[in-house]
């Protein structure tokens, strides 16, 4: 593998579990969570320079991407938590 691929594989290995947990929380649906993560990781692959420019560590930056992707699309039946009831 090339250096960018190796670096991205390490990034994925370090972030995939918490990112999936967040996606699952946001969607309450396994397939929608997986689709959401595909979008977030694709964005991370296409624009890795944005992580360095953000000043954030890789995991918080990726979790922000997951949130942004969720806001930009219909990513499932809704959040796992009813925020009005939890309020």
HUJONOR-V488188 format. One line per field, one symbol per residue. ss: DSSP state (~ for helix, > for strand, _ for the rest). psi: psi as a letter, one per 30 degrees, with the letter a starting at -180 (. if undefined). A space follows every 50 residues. Layout:
ss: ???
psi: ???
//
This chain:
ss: __~~~~~~~~~~~~~~~~~~~~~~~~~__~~~~~~~~~~~~~~~~~__~~ ~~~~___~~~~~~~~~~~~~~~__________~~~~_
psi: lleeeeeeeeeeeffeeeeeeeeeeffhkeeeeeeeeeeeeeeeeehfff eeffglleeeeeeeeeeeeeefljgafllfkjfeef.
//
